[in-house]
Amino acid sequence: MFAFELSTPRETMYFIADSDKEKEEWINSIGRSIVQHSRSITDQEIVDYDSASAASQLR
């Protein structure tokens, strides 16, 4: 069993693959999806979670 996790600011997901090859295929597919999505959004839609988090701590 080969496991990995994917964490976002809102949730953490856990994946289990039957082989190391399948795990790498999942990771590569998720990575390609992230890149494809990031190219399709506008600058106004981008959120810098690190800056947002720091700003909320200053309040």
C-alpha positions in Angstrom: 0.0 0.0 0.0 1.3 3.4 -1.0 -0.3 6.5 0.6 0.0 10.2 0.2 -1.9 13.3 1.4 -3.0 16.4 -0.4 -3.5 19.4 1.9 -5.3 22.7 1.1 -6.0 25.6 3.5 -9.5 24.1 4.0 -9.0 20.4 4.1 -6.6 17.4 3.9 -7.3 14.5 1.7 -5.6 11.1 1.9 -5.0 8.8 -1.1 -4.0 5.2 -1.2 -2.6 3.5 -4.3 -1.9 -0.2 -4.9 1.6 0.5 -6.2 4.3 3.1 -6.2 3.7 3.6 -9.9 0.0 4.3 -9.4 0.9 6.7 -6.5 3.2 8.6 -8.9 0.6 8.7 -11.6 -1.9 10.2 -9.1 0.5 12.8 -8.0 1.5 13.7 -11.5 -2.2 14.0 -12.5 -3.0 16.2 -9.6 0.0 18.4 -10.3 -1.1 18.8 -13.9 -4.6 19.7 -12.9 -3.3 22.4 -10.5 -1.1 23.9 -13.2 -3.9 23.8 -15.7 -6.3 25.5 -13.2 -3.7 28.1 -12.2 -3.3 29.2 -15.8 -7.1 29.7 -16.2 -7.7 32.0 -13.3 -7.3 35.8 -13.3 -5.0 37.7 -11.0 -8.0 38.9 -9.0 -9.0 35.3 -8.2 -5.5 34.4 -6.7 -5.4 34.4 -3.0 -2.1 34.5 -1.1 -3.0 32.4 1.9 0.3 33.2 3.7 -0.3 37.0 3.4 -4.0 36.6 4.3 -3.1 34.6 7.4 -0.4 37.1 8.5 -2.8 40.0 7.9 -5.5 38.4 10.1 -3.0 37.8 12.9 -2.3 41.6 13.0 -5.9 42.4 13.7 
